[in-house]
């Protein structure tokens, strides 16, 4: 790819919701998964010779837990510019040139972390472990009922939305910026432990942004 297109690989739904009138077993109620601090080292990326593309990084803000949030600016050789942060892998800004060559920001985002924490946490985010709602915060796998914390009530029905209140959109992801000729990007990785927000199984995720 010669330009960056703002394609963010979001976490796919890992579980299928099901109902059971008489489950054979039941998982224990979810406990809050401990938040492991992420120490993000600044990684310098050497620009490619004779290329207009580049990737740079800088401090963005501190979240409410006091964790450092970094911003990565990806500039494509064709003029596309994306700002993305390691807090939930959120696309903060995406500038696209129009037919007259003028660049306009065409995505919704905030200039600070507080906007995501208080107004809308999902703008431009990586979603997980589950995308959309799980009614009543319940699903069944192999006869075992799993209970999830609910954080949304459309029509008065309690639901677990987008992985819960502490879903992947709230995580500080490990980030590895890179440049290969005119291709620039950042690879986000994280590990969700067994029992995180009530979901079973350990999950390692890798989500590249190009």
N, C-alpha and C positions, 0 to 999 in steps of 0.2 A: 504494500500500500504506500502510495506516495504522499497521502495526506492523512490526517486523523479525522475520523468521521463521527466521533462521539458515541461509538457503540460500546456500551457498558455491559459486560457479561454478568448478569444478575444470577444469584443463586436460584436453582430450579427447585420446585416443590419436591420434597423428598418422601412425603408420605401421602397416602390416600385416605381421606376421612371416611370412616364407616360407623354405623350405629349397631349396637347389639343390645338386645333386651335382657339377656342373661349372660354376661361375660364370664369366662372361666376363671379369670384372675384379674387383678387390678394392680397397676403400678403405684408406688407410693406417691403422695402429693409432691409436686416439684418444689425443690428448695432453690433459693437464689444461688446461681452459679457464681463462685468467687471470681472477681474481676482481676485478671492478671495484668499488671502494668506492662505496657509495651515501651521499651526503650528504643526509640527510632534513631538510628545513626544516620547522619547526613552523608549521602553517597554522591560524590561528584561524578558527573557524566561528561566525558570528553566529547566536544562537538565534532561532527564528521567534517572533514575537509571539503570545501567547495559546496557545502549544503546550506540552504536557508532554514532547514529544520533545526529545532533545538529542544532540549528539555531542561528546565531549571526548577529549583525547589527553594522554599523559604518558610519561615514560621508563619502560621495562620492565626492561631489563638490557643487558649486553654479551654478545655471543656469543664463542666461543673464538677468533675471528679479531680480536676487539676492536671489532667493528662495533656501532653503537648500534641497539638494537631498541626500537621505539615501540609503545605499546598504545593502541588506540582503543576507547572505550566508547560503544556505540550504545544509546540508551534510546528505546524506542518509546512512543508515547502511550498504548498499552494496558497497559504494565507489563513488556513483554519487555525484557531487558537482555543485550547481548552484549559481551564483551571479545575483541578480535581484534588480533593483532600483525602487523607487517610482515615478520617472519621466517617465510617460507613461507606467509604469509597464514593463519596458524593461528588457529582459534577456541579461545581459552583457556577461556572460561566462557560459558555460556548459561543465563540465569535465566528460567524460565517460571512464571507464576502458576498455581496450581492452582485448583480450584473454590472453595476457601476464601480465595483471594487471597494465599496464602503462596507466595513465590518460592523455587524450588529450582534449583540448578545441575544441569543434565541432560546435560552432556557431559564427556568425559574430557580433561584437560589438566594442565599443570604450572604452578607459580607462578614458575618461573625457566627460562631457556633451557637450563640444564644437563640438565634432565629430558628435553628433546627431543633433546639431543645424545648422551645416554648410555643412555636407557631405551627410548624409542620416538619416532622422528622424525616419524611420519605422523599422529599424532592431530590431527584438524581441519585438515589441511594442504591446500594446493593441490598436486596431483600432476602431474608432467610430467618430461620430454616425453611419457612413455608411462605409462599406468596398467596395473598388473599386471606379469607377468613375460615376458621374452623369453628363451626357452631358449638356453643356451650363449652368450648375448650376441651372437647373429648374426641378421641379416636381410638380404634381398636386394631391391633396387629396380633395375629396368631392367638386370639382369645384373650389377650391382655389389654385392659383399658388404660390409656394414658391420659392424665389430666394436666391441662396447660393453664397458665394464668391468663385471664381474659383482660383485654384492654380496649374493647370496642363493643358497642351495643346498638347495632342497627335494628330499628323496629322493636327495641326492647329485648332482643335476643343477645345474651352475652357471647362474645366471640373472642378467639385469639386471632389477632390481626397481624400479618406479616412477621410471624415468629415471636410475638409478644412484645411487652414494653421494653425489654432489653434484647431485641433482635439484632441481627447483623448490621442494621443501619446505625446502631449506637456503638459499635466496636471500633477500637483503634486498630486498624489493619497494618500488618507489616507491608512495607512498600519498597519495591526495587525498580527505580527508574532506569531506562536504557535508551540507547540510540544506535541504530544500525543503518548507516547511510541517511536516506530521507525518511526512514521509519523511526518514529519516536513513541514512547509509551511508558507505562508504569504497571508493574504486576503487583496486585494486592493478594496477600495470603493471610489466612487465619485458621485457627483450630477451635472448634466448638466441642467442649467435652461432653461425655455421656451425662444426660440429665439436665443439660443446659436448657432453661425455660421449660423443663418437663419433657423434652424430646429424647428418645432413647438413641444410644449409639454415639460414638465419637465421629465427628465429621471434620475433615480437612478440606478447605476450599482454596482455590486459586482462581483469581478473576483478573484477566489482563484488560487494560484500557489502552487502545491504540489511537 
